[in-house]
Amino acid sequence: MMFTEEKTKADIRSNQKALGCYFHELAQRKGVTIEEGHLMKNHVHMCISVPPSIQFQISLVT
């Protein structure tokens, strides 16, 4: 099965909103805030705020 570049970009755009909601929900459960995020083809760039009351290592464990 082959995917054109246009089809792949369309898939990413259609899933972007759902993934954004998922990441924000996960962050809320962990007590952190997503300040900024960028969804790429195969990875995510995210800037998060972790309150001082939470250990950083614990906040990254799902």
N, C-alpha and C positions, 0 to 999 in steps of 0.2 A: 504494500500500500504506500502510495506517495502523497505527500502533502505539499501544496504550493505555499510559497511564502505568504501570499495574501490570505490563504485559509488559516495558516498558523497565527498570523496577527489578529485575525477576526476571533479565533478561539481565545487568545490571550485577553482581548478586550472584553469578551463576553464573560469570562471567568474572573476578571479583575475586581468587579464589584462584590461578587460572592466571597472571594478570597480576602478582600479588605474587611468585610463584615466579620469573617472568621477570625482574622488576626486581632481586630479590635475587641471581639468577645473574649478571646483567649487572654489578651492583655488585662481586660477588666477583671477576669477571674483571678489573675495573679496579682492584682493591685498595682499595676504599672500603667503608664500612659504612653501611647504612641504619638510622638511629636511630629514625625515625618516618615514617609515610607515610599519606596519605589519598587514596583513589581517588574522584574525583567523576565526574559524567556525562561530561564532555568534557575533563578535565584531572586532573593528579595533584599533590598537595602532598607534598614530601619533604624531610626533614631528614637530611643525610648528613654523615658524618665522613670527612675526607680527611687521611691521615697527612702529616706535614710533608715526607716524602721525595718526595711526588708534587706536581707543579705543578697548581694548581687548574684551569687551562684545559685541560690534557691529560686530566684525569679526566672531563671532561664530553663529550669527543669519543667517539662510538661507533665 
